[in-house]
């Protein structure tokens, strides 16, 4: 009996080796479970990114360095040596910059009016901005062909008013390309501006005016700096999309305004040069990455996108 009593009274060695679970260990275990659950939830998105983005980029990179003789950088060397590539990239960036600036000049008043007005008028402005999204880009391009031709509505109206004597050349050139592209890109500038301006408290403007500031000074020193993230976000969105625009420049440019996207299409369709087309696309992608990197050096992308 004494031996049995001693055996029961002595602590088990297994209990000494495994101390009770503390709150810190429980919290760490719950965090691991949460991270595992988040990883499982992100898996479908990661698979989509790999399949739709990473693998195509790898295929483009492989195509750009493959020739009949094997591995070669001839496609990249040709881009930096031939003038047509330089001219095409320069024209693409020129048109993208012009469209971006014009989008700011035209989109800022529209977004400002929509953010300051209330009720019916604000909704009407937003409907007019969003309405072009319901129409195909191809249909809009053909509509501009009708409006901008020599006997189109624009030239005919200007001649009837006596402003011009001869029809203006508004299509099959850079002018027509800029007009058509601006019409497509304007909503991409207005909507980011509107989302930022709507969050600017009206009390700040009233407080500035109550302290004796004039309206223009209040706008320049109070409203405009707070709207700057919207301007940057819209500008980046419009500029990057313009770099890869194809349908509108193809139709309104009339084959005379050749952008990078059209150069890629012609390399594939006319010359069956998949390597040259892939190299041009990768160079353009690299330039876009440089733009984002340069902007991020001065203004963090998270701040532009509205992160706190």
Backbone bond lengths (Angstrom), bond angles and torsions (degrees), N, CA, C in turn:
res aa  C-N    CA-C-N  psi(-1)  N-CA   C-N-CA  omega(-1)  CA-C   N-CA-C  phi
1 X - - - 1.475 - - 1.509 110.91 -
2 X 1.362 116.07 -38.21 1.464 118.49 -179.13 1.517 111.66 -65.53
3 X 1.350 115.84 -38.95 1.467 118.39 178.18 1.520 111.85 -65.27
4 X 1.321 117.31 -40.56 1.468 120.74 178.57 1.517 110.44 -65.36
5 X 1.329 115.07 -37.87 1.468 118.57 179.46 1.519 110.94 -66.32
6 X 1.340 116.69 -41.49 1.460 120.22 178.46 1.522 111.67 -65.07
7 X 1.335 116.59 -37.89 1.468 120.02 179.77 1.515 111.13 -64.73
8 X 1.344 116.24 -37.46 1.467 118.45 179.81 1.512 111.75 -73.99
9 X 1.319 116.28 -33.00 1.463 119.07 -176.50 1.513 112.82 -77.87
10 X 1.309 120.37 -24.71 1.469 123.02 -179.64 1.521 109.82 -76.66
11 X 1.376 118.70 138.65 1.473 121.40 -179.96 1.512 111.02 -69.60
12 X 1.292 114.47 146.71 1.477 121.39 178.77 1.524 109.43 -70.84
13 X 1.343 115.75 138.49 1.479 120.04 179.67 1.509 111.94 -65.53
14 X 1.335 117.56 -31.74 1.465 120.49 179.56 1.521 111.11 -67.67
15 X 1.357 117.01 -33.93 1.462 119.80 176.56 1.507 111.73 -67.86
16 X 1.346 117.11 -33.05 1.454 119.51 177.46 1.515 112.21 -71.33
17 X 1.327 117.76 -34.15 1.462 120.47 -178.66 1.525 112.18 -76.71
18 X 1.316 120.36 -26.31 1.456 123.53 -178.48 1.523 109.16 -117.27
19 X 1.340 116.63 92.85 1.468 119.76 178.87 1.514 110.29 -68.40
20 X 1.301 117.78 158.16 1.467 120.85 179.63 1.529 110.88 -61.03
21 X 1.325 115.61 148.87 1.468 122.69 -176.60 1.528 109.56 -70.52
22 X 1.344 116.99 122.91 1.454 121.13 -179.68 1.530 109.91 -84.80
23 X 1.343 114.69 172.11 1.465 119.89 179.80 1.529 111.36 -66.90
24 X 1.348 117.23 -32.66 1.461 120.06 178.93 1.522 111.36 -65.93
25 X 1.338 116.47 -42.59 1.458 119.79 178.29 1.530 110.92 -65.05
26 X 1.322 115.95 -39.76 1.471 118.85 178.78 1.519 111.06 -64.52
27 X 1.341 116.08 -40.47 1.457 119.79 178.78 1.524 111.34 -65.15
28 X 1.347 116.48 -40.26 1.467 119.59 178.61 1.526 111.09 -64.75
29 X 1.327 115.93 -39.70 1.468 119.20 178.52 1.528 111.16 -65.22
30 X 1.328 117.20 -39.74 1.466 119.98 177.97 1.533 111.16 -66.01
31 X 1.335 117.52 -35.91 1.466 120.62 177.78 1.522 110.82 -65.88
32 X 1.347 116.40 -40.72 1.464 119.27 177.77 1.527 111.03 -63.12
33 X 1.331 116.26 -40.76 1.459 119.40 177.34 1.525 111.18 -63.31
34 X 1.335 115.53 -40.54 1.473 119.04 179.61 1.522 111.48 -65.47
35 X 1.342 117.00 -41.84 1.466 120.29 178.12 1.529 110.95 -64.16
36 X 1.308 116.27 -39.36 1.466 119.27 177.61 1.520 111.60 -64.33
37 X 1.324 115.58 -41.92 1.466 119.42 178.65 1.531 110.97 -64.16
38 X 1.350 117.09 -42.43 1.463 120.32 178.46 1.517 111.16 -63.04
39 X 1.347 116.43 -39.57 1.458 119.64 178.74 1.520 111.28 -64.30
40 X 1.320 116.69 -39.85 1.463 119.92 177.74 1.520 111.17 -65.91
41 X 1.328 117.28 -36.60 1.464 120.51 178.50 1.537 111.59 -69.91
42 X 1.332 116.01 -32.79 1.460 120.09 -179.40 1.523 113.14 -81.88
43 X 1.311 117.38 -14.61 1.462 120.22 -176.24 1.523 113.54 -56.70
44 X 1.343 120.72 -46.95 1.478 118.65 177.96 1.521 113.28 -59.33
45 X 1.352 116.93 -40.74 1.459 119.41 178.73 1.525 111.58 -65.99
46 X 1.323 116.79 -40.89 1.463 120.14 178.49 1.522 111.23 -63.95
47 X 1.323 116.55 -39.29 1.469 120.09 177.42 1.527 110.48 -62.88
48 X 1.333 116.80 -41.94 1.468 120.49 178.77 1.528 111.21 -63.79
49 X 1.340 116.76 -40.70 1.462 120.00 178.71 1.521 110.80 -63.71
50 X 1.322 116.38 -42.78 1.466 119.97 179.80 1.527 111.00 -64.61
51 X 1.340 116.38 -45.02 1.467 120.44 -175.52 1.527 111.67 -71.53
52 X 1.335 117.18 -41.55 1.460 121.04 -172.93 1.525 113.82 -94.01
53 X 1.335 118.16 -15.37 1.466 119.81 -176.72 1.523 112.62 -123.96
54 X 1.318 117.05 -56.41 1.467 120.21 -173.72 1.529 111.15 -66.86
55 X 1.325 117.25 -49.83 1.464 120.02 -178.94 1.530 112.94 -62.85
56 X 1.351 119.99 -44.42 1.480 118.23 175.58 1.520 113.42 -60.81
57 X 1.339 117.52 -37.64 1.461 119.54 177.85 1.526 111.30 -65.63
58 X 1.316 116.09 -40.03 1.466 119.38 176.75 1.530 110.59 -63.62
59 X 1.345 115.89 -39.46 1.472 118.98 178.65 1.517 110.88 -65.56
60 X 1.340 118.20 -40.73 1.467 121.21 176.83 1.526 111.07 -62.53
61 X 1.331 115.91 -44.20 1.459 118.99 179.38 1.523 111.50 -61.62
62 X 1.325 116.78 -39.35 1.462 120.41 178.71 1.527 111.03 -67.79
63 X 1.331 116.83 -41.99 1.458 120.13 179.05 1.525 112.24 -65.11
64 X 1.334 117.09 -34.09 1.466 120.06 -175.04 1.524 112.96 -70.30
65 X 1.326 117.99 -21.39 1.466 120.65 -177.82 1.527 112.00 -109.84
66 X 1.328 116.83 8.28 1.458 120.20 178.97 1.527 109.97 -105.18
67 X 1.313 115.83 130.52 1.455 122.77 174.11 1.521 108.59 -130.11
68 X 1.331 115.91 -178.19 1.464 119.74 178.78 1.522 111.37 -65.04
69 X 1.335 116.30 -27.59 1.459 119.62 179.39 1.525 112.50 -86.37
70 X 1.333 117.52 -8.63 1.455 120.79 -178.59 1.511 111.02 118.67
71 X 1.322 115.61 -147.45 1.460 120.44 -178.37 1.527 110.04 -68.17
72 X 1.365 115.78 130.94 1.449 120.49 -179.18 1.526 109.62 -160.79
73 X 1.328 115.43 148.21 1.458 122.45 175.03 1.526 111.67 -101.03
74 X 1.323 116.12 21.72 1.462 120.15 -176.05 1.533 112.12 -62.40
75 X 1.322 117.10 -35.28 1.474 119.40 -179.30 1.522 111.20 -64.61
76 X 1.324 117.81 -39.40 1.456 120.91 178.33 1.528 111.35 -72.66
77 X 1.327 116.35 -38.38 1.463 119.67 178.76 1.523 110.46 -63.48
78 X 1.333 116.57 -37.83 1.458 120.50 179.42 1.531 111.34 -63.98
79 X 1.322 116.72 -35.57 1.467 119.97 -179.88 1.519 110.88 -62.21
80 X 1.330 116.61 -40.11 1.459 120.29 -176.75 1.527 112.85 -86.40
81 X 1.312 117.73 -10.62 1.459 119.84 -178.88 1.525 113.90 -101.33
82 X 1.324 118.13 -35.71 1.454 121.04 -175.45 1.530 110.91 -87.83
83 X 1.323 114.65 138.96 1.466 121.05 -174.55 1.517 112.45 -68.19
84 X 1.322 117.69 -32.64 1.458 120.48 -175.96 1.528 111.63 -60.86
85 X 1.312 117.06 -35.03 1.455 119.70 178.83 1.526 110.98 -69.70
86 X 1.322 116.60 -42.43 1.462 120.23 177.60 1.521 111.17 -62.44
87 X 1.331 116.47 -44.57 1.468 119.79 179.39 1.531 111.54 -63.69
88 X 1.327 116.52 -39.27 1.454 119.87 -179.73 1.524 111.43 -66.21
89 X 1.329 116.96 -44.79 1.462 119.71 178.04 1.526 110.84 -64.41
90 X 1.335 116.82 -40.72 1.468 119.73 179.98 1.528 111.07 -63.88
91 X 1.325 117.63 -43.18 1.465 120.61 179.17 1.523 111.15 -66.56
92 X 1.328 116.86 -38.19 1.467 119.76 178.50 1.515 111.47 -62.57
93 X 1.325 117.09 -45.77 1.464 120.11 179.26 1.525 111.25 -69.21
94 X 1.312 117.65 -33.54 1.463 120.82 178.27 1.522 110.78 -64.26
95 X 1.330 117.05 -49.26 1.462 120.70 -179.55 1.529 110.28 -65.70
96 X 1.329 117.72 -40.71 1.467 120.31 178.69 1.522 111.02 -62.56
97 X 1.320 117.33 -40.28 1.467 120.71 178.71 1.523 110.95 -67.39
98 X 1.326 117.56 -42.67 1.460 120.63 178.95 1.522 111.10 -62.53
99 X 1.321 117.02 -44.29 1.462 120.68 179.56 1.527 110.45 -64.30
100 X 1.326 117.71 -38.74 1.461 120.88 179.53 1.524 111.36 -64.40
101 X 1.332 116.89 -45.56 1.472 120.32 179.86 1.521 110.81 -64.17
102 X 1.328 117.05 -45.42 1.457 120.02 179.04 1.526 111.62 -64.97
103 X 1.321 117.30 -33.56 1.465 120.29 176.87 1.523 111.21 -64.87
104 X 1.331 116.52 -38.46 1.467 119.28 177.04 1.519 110.63 -65.84
105 X 1.330 116.57 -46.46 1.465 120.38 -177.51 1.526 112.07 -63.98
106 X 1.322 117.53 -36.52 1.459 120.84 -178.89 1.530 112.12 -89.46
107 X 1.315 117.16 -33.90 1.451 119.94 -175.45 1.518 113.90 -79.95
108 X 1.342 117.40 -28.91 1.464 119.93 -178.08 1.527 111.72 -62.26
109 X 1.348 120.37 -50.62 1.480 118.51 177.92 1.515 113.29 -61.45
110 X 1.339 117.14 -36.44 1.469 119.59 179.76 1.522 110.56 -64.98
111 X 1.330 116.48 -47.18 1.461 119.84 179.41 1.524 111.20 -65.74
112 X 1.318 116.91 -37.66 1.472 120.13 179.20 1.523 110.84 -63.75
113 X 1.330 116.73 -44.07 1.460 119.96 178.81 1.524 111.34 -63.94
114 X 1.329 117.03 -42.39 1.471 120.08 -179.92 1.522 111.91 -65.46
115 X 1.340 117.42 -33.70 1.462 120.45 -178.37 1.527 112.71 -79.39
116 X 1.336 118.09 -27.21 1.462 120.90 -178.58 1.519 112.54 -89.86
117 X 1.344 116.41 -29.97 1.459 119.44 -179.96 1.520 110.63 -78.49
118 X 1.319 114.91 165.71 1.449 120.70 -178.99 1.524 109.65 -129.69
119 X 1.326 115.55 155.22 1.452 120.69 169.87 1.510 114.34 70.12
120 X 1.331 115.26 -130.54 1.462 122.14 -170.63 1.521 112.33 -61.60
121 X 1.320 117.76 -45.17 1.464 120.32 -173.87 1.525 111.40 -68.47
122 X 1.320 117.36 -38.74 1.467 119.59 177.02 1.524 110.75 -64.63
123 X 1.326 117.16 -42.63 1.463 120.44 178.25 1.519 111.43 -65.52
124 X 1.328 117.17 -36.75 1.467 120.49 178.67 1.526 111.50 -63.82
125 X 1.327 116.88 -41.73 1.466 120.64 178.72 1.521 110.28 -63.76
126 X 1.320 117.01 -44.97 1.467 120.08 -179.61 1.521 111.38 -65.34
127 X 1.331 117.90 -37.11 1.466 120.48 177.69 1.523 110.15 -64.05
128 X 1.332 116.83 -42.23 1.470 119.85 178.52 1.525 111.82 -64.81
129 X 1.338 116.93 -31.18 1.471 120.42 178.72 1.523 110.89 -74.44
130 X 1.332 116.59 -41.88 1.468 120.93 -176.05 1.524 111.84 -80.48
131 X 1.314 118.57 -23.15 1.456 122.13 -174.97 1.525 113.87 -54.76
132 X 1.359 120.13 -40.07 1.481 118.54 178.35 1.521 114.42 -60.57
133 X 1.335 118.69 -22.82 1.460 120.46 178.10 1.523 111.74 -64.30
134 X 1.313 117.00 -21.94 1.456 120.67 -178.89 1.518 112.31 -84.79
135 X 1.311 117.02 -3.01 1.457 121.76 -179.25 1.526 109.05 -113.63
136 X 1.302 116.74 139.60 1.460 121.46 -179.53 1.527 110.82 -63.21
137 X 1.326 115.58 144.21 1.462 120.65 176.67 1.527 110.59 -61.57
138 X 1.320 116.60 -36.10 1.465 120.57 178.50 1.527 111.29 -63.52
139 X 1.329 117.19 -42.25 1.465 121.08 179.12 1.524 110.16 -64.79
140 X 1.319 117.18 -41.09 1.462 120.29 179.36 1.525 111.49 -65.66
141 X 1.320 116.46 -36.77 1.468 119.24 178.32 1.523 110.91 -65.13
142 X 1.322 117.13 -43.15 1.460 119.68 177.52 1.530 111.34 -66.69
143 X 1.319 117.52 -33.32 1.463 119.89 176.02 1.527 111.06 -63.22
144 X 1.326 116.96 -39.94 1.458 119.60 176.76 1.526 111.88 -68.33
145 X 1.314 117.66 -30.72 1.468 119.61 173.82 1.518 111.02 -60.85
146 X 1.318 116.95 -39.50 1.469 120.69 178.56 1.526 110.64 -69.08
147 X 1.320 117.15 -39.05 1.459 120.25 -176.44 1.517 113.05 -74.87
148 X 1.341 117.28 -35.57 1.466 120.82 -170.68 1.525 114.00 -97.91
149 X 1.301 119.74 -2.18 1.462 119.88 -179.41 1.530 110.49 -67.81
150 X 1.334 115.87 170.24 1.468 120.42 -173.53 1.523 111.74 -60.34
151 X 1.301 118.32 -34.86 1.461 122.17 176.92 1.527 111.66 -106.03
152 X 1.318 115.57 24.26 1.457 120.20 -178.76 1.513 112.45 -79.40
153 X 1.320 114.54 -178.68 1.459 120.45 -175.64 1.518 112.10 -64.92
154 X 1.328 118.09 -38.55 1.463 120.59 -177.39 1.514 110.88 -66.45
155 X 1.335 117.85 -52.52 1.462 120.91 -179.90 1.526 112.05 -63.79
156 X 1.321 116.45 -40.02 1.453 119.58 -178.78 1.530 111.52 -65.34
157 X 1.334 116.71 -39.52 1.464 120.19 178.74 1.527 111.03 -66.30
158 X 1.327 116.63 -43.64 1.469 119.77 179.42 1.527 112.07 -64.25
159 X 1.315 117.25 -36.59 1.457 120.38 178.04 1.525 111.60 -71.98
160 X 1.328 117.54 -37.58 1.470 119.95 177.51 1.518 111.56 -66.15
161 X 1.328 117.68 -32.83 1.461 121.26 177.54 1.513 113.04 -80.44
162 X 1.318 117.64 -5.60 1.459 121.68 179.29 1.509 114.41 77.69
163 X 1.331 117.16 14.54 1.468 119.76 -179.84 1.524 110.84 -75.25
164 X 1.325 117.81 -37.07 1.460 122.14 179.10 1.524 108.97 -128.33
165 X 1.330 115.50 156.50 1.463 121.17 177.27 1.522 111.87 -100.91
166 X 1.339 116.37 -31.18 1.450 121.76 -179.26 1.522 109.20 -121.11
167 X 1.329 117.71 148.32 1.472 119.39 179.42 1.524 111.69 -61.63
168 X 1.309 115.87 141.50 1.453 121.81 177.52 1.523 110.44 -82.43
169 X 1.324 115.74 149.69 1.463 121.16 176.32 1.520 107.66 -88.52
170 X 1.326 115.87 95.74 1.456 121.83 -173.96 1.523 113.47 -107.69
171 X 1.321 117.35 -1.27 1.461 119.84 -179.39 1.518 109.78 -137.95
172 X 1.329 115.56 166.48 1.466 123.35 -174.77 1.526 110.65 60.96
173 X 1.323 115.47 36.89 1.460 121.76 176.52 1.533 108.55 -158.13
174 X 1.336 115.17 -173.37 1.462 119.73 -178.76 1.520 112.03 -66.61
175 X 1.332 117.18 -34.43 1.467 120.90 -179.08 1.531 111.28 -59.89
176 X 1.318 116.20 -50.13 1.458 119.41 178.94 1.516 112.36 -62.63
177 X 1.330 116.30 -37.83 1.467 119.78 178.69 1.522 111.32 -63.57
178 X 1.324 116.84 -42.80 1.465 120.88 179.66 1.528 110.77 -65.62
179 X 1.326 117.15 -42.72 1.468 120.10 -179.07 1.525 110.88 -63.37
180 X 1.326 116.55 -49.00 1.465 119.43 -179.72 1.518 113.01 -64.69
181 X 1.328 117.20 -41.20 1.461 120.56 179.63 1.519 110.98 -67.97
182 X 1.328 117.27 -37.74 1.465 120.96 177.83 1.519 111.27 -61.90
183 X 1.317 116.55 -39.73 1.468 120.07 178.81 1.528 111.11 -62.12
184 X 1.319 117.20 -36.77 1.467 120.64 -179.81 1.525 111.33 -76.66
185 X 1.322 117.47 -36.70 1.457 121.27 -172.81 1.515 114.20 -86.49
186 X 1.319 118.98 -16.87 1.465 120.79 -174.79 1.530 113.18 -57.23
187 X 1.334 121.21 -43.30 1.471 118.98 177.29 1.526 113.94 -60.70
188 X 1.343 117.34 -30.84 1.465 119.65 178.75 1.523 111.83 -69.49
189 X 1.313 118.29 -16.51 1.457 121.92 173.78 1.522 111.18 -92.86
190 X 1.317 117.40 -39.74 1.463 120.71 -175.00 1.526 111.54 -67.39
191 X 1.317 117.52 -43.83 1.465 120.46 -174.35 1.532 112.94 -64.83
192 X 1.360 120.96 -46.45 1.478 118.34 174.63 1.524 112.89 -62.29
193 X 1.337 117.12 -38.32 1.464 119.63 177.80 1.522 111.11 -63.34
194 X 1.308 116.51 -43.25 1.459 120.48 -178.96 1.537 111.31 -63.48
195 X 1.329 116.49 -42.21 1.469 119.58 -178.61 1.525 111.43 -63.56
196 X 1.338 117.92 -33.40 1.466 120.88 178.73 1.526 110.96 -79.57
197 X 1.332 117.27 -43.77 1.462 120.16 -178.37 1.519 112.28 -64.81
198 X 1.316 116.26 -32.23 1.467 119.44 -178.74 1.517 111.36 -65.83
199 X 1.331 117.77 -24.50 1.464 121.61 -178.65 1.521 112.73 -88.15
200 X 1.334 118.34 -7.14 1.465 120.90 179.95 1.528 108.69 -76.47
201 X 1.332 118.81 120.06 1.469 120.01 -178.34 1.525 111.90 -65.37
202 X 1.291 115.90 135.12 1.456 121.09 176.94 1.519 111.26 -68.81
203 X 1.335 116.97 -22.45 1.469 120.33 179.86 1.524 111.85 -62.86
204 X 1.324 117.19 -32.54 1.461 119.70 179.45 1.526 111.04 -64.63
205 X 1.327 116.78 -41.40 1.452 120.21 177.91 1.528 110.95 -64.56
206 X 1.314 116.31 -42.77 1.462 120.15 -179.87 1.522 111.18 -67.29
207 X 1.339 116.75 -36.64 1.470 119.79 178.48 1.523 110.89 -66.07
208 X 1.326 117.07 -39.24 1.459 120.07 178.37 1.520 111.15 -65.02
209 X 1.319 116.55 -41.79 1.464 119.70 179.10 1.520 111.48 -68.31
210 X 1.333 116.68 -35.10 1.470 119.02 179.18 1.521 112.47 -68.37
211 X 1.344 116.89 -22.75 1.466 121.22 177.12 1.517 112.97 -86.56
212 X 1.343 117.09 4.44 1.456 120.97 174.37 1.512 115.23 101.53
213 X 1.337 118.55 3.80 1.466 120.41 179.74 1.525 110.29 -76.28
214 X 1.312 115.96 141.20 1.453 120.79 176.81 1.532 109.65 -75.50
215 X 1.344 117.50 159.51 1.480 119.80 -176.33 1.516 113.77 -57.27
216 X 1.341 117.69 -41.86 1.459 119.38 -178.67 1.522 110.83 -67.84
217 X 1.330 116.67 -38.68 1.466 120.09 178.49 1.528 110.28 -65.39
218 X 1.334 116.05 -40.92 1.462 119.91 177.69 1.525 111.08 -63.03
219 X 1.325 115.93 -41.56 1.458 119.59 178.84 1.522 111.33 -64.49
220 X 1.330 116.85 -41.46 1.466 121.01 -175.19 1.518 112.49 -75.08
221 X 1.340 117.91 -36.29 1.458 120.43 -174.15 1.518 113.59 -98.87
222 X 1.323 119.13 -17.59 1.461 121.27 -177.14 1.522 111.43 -114.98
223 X 1.340 115.86 -57.19 1.467 119.44 -172.57 1.522 112.00 -73.36
224 X 1.322 117.14 -47.42 1.460 120.49 -174.35 1.527 112.91 -63.01
225 X 1.340 120.92 -43.81 1.473 118.73 177.24 1.532 113.01 -62.31
226 X 1.326 117.35 -34.24 1.467 119.35 179.77 1.527 111.61 -75.02
227 X 1.341 117.14 -23.29 1.465 121.03 177.16 1.520 112.58 -88.70
228 X 1.338 117.92 -3.87 1.468 121.29 -176.60 1.530 113.17 -59.73
229 X 1.356 120.97 -40.86 1.475 119.12 177.14 1.520 113.08 -58.58
230 X 1.333 117.93 -36.94 1.459 120.55 176.89 1.518 112.07 -66.54
231 X 1.333 116.52 -38.30 1.467 120.42 177.61 1.521 110.21 -64.01
232 X 1.336 116.71 -44.10 1.459 120.47 -179.50 1.517 110.98 -66.30
233 X 1.341 117.40 -43.75 1.463 120.26 -179.46 1.519 110.97 -63.35
234 X 1.328 117.79 -45.05 1.457 120.68 178.23 1.514 112.26 -65.31
235 X 1.329 117.36 -38.77 1.464 120.83 -179.42 1.521 111.35 -65.13
236 X 1.328 116.41 -44.72 1.468 119.70 178.46 1.522 110.58 -62.57
237 X 1.320 116.21 -43.49 1.465 120.28 -179.09 1.521 111.13 -62.66
238 X 1.319 117.42 -47.81 1.467 121.27 -178.35 1.523 110.78 -66.61
239 X 1.322 117.47 -44.71 1.465 120.61 -176.00 1.518 111.34 -64.39
240 X 1.330 117.13 -45.45 1.467 120.38 -177.60 1.523 110.87 -66.50
241 X 1.332 118.11 -41.35 1.465 120.37 179.34 1.522 110.31 -65.72
242 X 1.326 117.64 -38.71 1.467 120.97 179.27 1.522 111.79 -63.00
243 X 1.324 118.00 -31.79 1.457 120.44 -179.35 1.521 112.21 -61.41
244 X 1.323 117.03 -30.26 1.458 120.26 -179.23 1.513 113.95 -108.73
245 X 1.335 118.17 16.82 1.465 120.91 -177.19 1.527 110.06 -71.01
246 X 1.352 115.80 144.60 1.463 119.16 -175.09 1.534 113.58 -132.12
247 X 1.330 118.54 -53.32 1.466 121.26 -169.06 1.522 111.27 -63.16
248 X 1.325 117.50 -52.39 1.467 120.59 -176.77 1.523 112.31 -63.45
249 X 1.336 121.16 -47.11 1.472 119.25 176.41 1.525 113.04 -62.41
250 X 1.322 117.29 -33.97 1.464 120.09 -179.86 1.525 111.20 -65.33
251 X 1.330 117.32 -41.21 1.461 120.50 -177.25 1.527 112.06 -82.88
252 X 1.332 117.28 -50.28 1.457 120.32 -176.17 1.523 112.17 -80.05
253 X 1.330 117.21 -21.02 1.461 119.46 176.53 1.512 113.03 -78.87
254 X 1.326 116.80 -22.28 1.457 120.73 177.05 1.515 114.82 63.55
255 X 1.333 117.56 26.25 1.455 120.17 -179.32 1.513 114.24 82.12
256 X 1.321 117.78 -4.77 1.468 121.01 178.62 1.516 112.41 -95.62
257 X 1.293 116.78 -26.07 1.460 121.83 177.83 1.523 107.83 -103.03
258 X 1.312 116.45 99.91 1.461 122.13 -174.55 1.525 108.68 -103.45
259 X 1.319 115.35 118.68 1.456 121.82 177.47 1.528 109.48 -103.32
260 X 1.324 115.79 176.57 1.462 120.74 -175.28 1.530 110.68 -62.80
261 X 1.324 117.55 -41.12 1.457 120.12 179.84 1.526 111.82 -61.88
262 X 1.319 116.92 -37.19 1.463 120.91 178.09 1.521 110.85 -71.05
263 X 1.332 116.31 -33.18 1.459 120.05 177.00 1.525 110.99 -65.91
264 X 1.326 116.70 -40.03 1.469 120.50 176.31 1.519 110.22 -63.15
265 X 1.339 116.36 -44.68 1.466 120.29 -179.07 1.522 111.89 -62.40
266 X 1.312 117.92 -39.44 1.464 120.72 -178.87 1.521 111.55 -72.63
267 X 1.320 117.04 -34.17 1.465 118.92 176.57 1.526 111.49 -62.53
268 X 1.327 115.56 -35.69 1.462 119.60 -179.13 1.520 111.28 -81.55
269 X 1.336 116.94 -47.40 1.458 120.73 -171.79 1.521 112.96 -77.11
270 X 1.322 117.45 -41.28 1.466 120.20 -175.27 1.525 112.66 -90.78
271 X 1.334 116.55 -40.62 1.462 120.25 -173.02 1.526 113.19 -108.55
272 X 1.319 117.72 -6.51 1.467 122.23 -177.96 1.525 111.20 53.01
273 X 1.327 115.56 34.58 1.467 121.55 -178.64 1.531 108.70 -97.61
274 X 1.325 115.65 81.80 1.450 119.80 -179.51 1.530 111.58 -66.25
275 X 1.310 116.89 -33.91 1.459 119.57 179.54 1.508 112.29 -65.37
276 X 1.347 117.41 -44.55 1.459 120.83 178.91 1.521 111.19 -65.50
277 X 1.338 117.39 -41.16 1.461 120.82 178.45 1.526 111.14 -64.20
278 X 1.323 116.89 -40.71 1.466 120.21 178.66 1.518 111.33 -65.19
279 X 1.322 117.31 -39.54 1.461 120.54 179.44 1.528 110.94 -64.52
280 X 1.329 117.34 -41.89 1.465 120.81 178.74 1.527 110.32 -63.16
281 X 1.329 117.26 -43.10 1.456 120.50 178.90 1.516 112.90 -63.49
282 X 1.322 117.05 -40.47 1.460 120.10 179.96 1.523 111.40 -70.03
283 X 1.327 117.37 -36.96 1.466 119.80 176.51 1.524 110.73 -63.14
284 X 1.328 116.92 -42.91 1.463 120.53 177.08 1.529 110.88 -62.40
285 X 1.327 116.98 -41.37 1.461 120.61 177.95 1.519 111.03 -63.46
286 X 1.317 116.85 -40.25 1.461 120.78 178.24 1.528 110.78 -64.08
287 X 1.332 117.27 -39.49 1.459 120.95 177.88 1.527 110.71 -63.58
288 X 1.328 117.16 -40.34 1.468 120.78 177.73 1.525 110.50 -62.76
289 X 1.336 116.90 -41.66 1.461 120.10 177.09 1.532 110.72 -62.19
290 X 1.320 117.17 -38.61 1.467 120.27 177.07 1.519 111.34 -63.69
291 X 1.336 116.54 -38.16 1.465 120.06 178.32 1.524 110.32 -62.94
292 X 1.326 116.63 -47.19 1.460 119.86 178.99 1.524 111.27 -63.07
293 X 1.327 116.56 -39.95 1.460 119.58 179.14 1.526 110.81 -64.45
294 X 1.339 117.15 -42.93 1.457 120.24 178.65 1.514 112.58 -63.87
295 X 1.328 117.33 -41.32 1.463 120.28 177.91 1.512 111.10 -65.81
296 X 1.319 116.59 -40.16 1.460 120.86 -179.20 1.522 112.22 -66.17
297 X 1.321 117.47 -23.27 1.468 120.32 177.32 1.516 111.27 -67.25
298 X 1.329 117.93 -30.55 1.463 122.09 -178.13 1.531 111.78 -101.30
299 X 1.336 116.56 -44.03 1.462 120.83 179.86 1.521 107.46 -129.66
300 X 1.321 118.41 119.81 1.480 119.49 179.74 1.524 111.52 -59.00
301 X 1.325 115.11 138.64 1.455 120.39 179.99 1.531 111.27 -60.68
302 X 1.357 116.16 -33.03 1.462 118.78 179.44 1.518 111.43 -62.50
303 X 1.335 116.78 -36.90 1.464 119.95 178.36 1.519 111.10 -69.68
304 X 1.333 116.91 -37.89 1.458 120.27 178.75 1.513 110.90 -63.35
305 X 1.339 115.81 -39.38 1.464 120.93 -177.92 1.518 112.73 -80.46
306 X 1.336 117.02 -0.37 1.449 119.04 174.22 1.516 115.11 95.14
307 X 1.343 117.93 9.36 1.465 119.47 179.09 1.528 109.82 -72.67
308 X 1.309 115.61 151.51 1.466 120.86 -178.84 1.523 110.36 -107.14
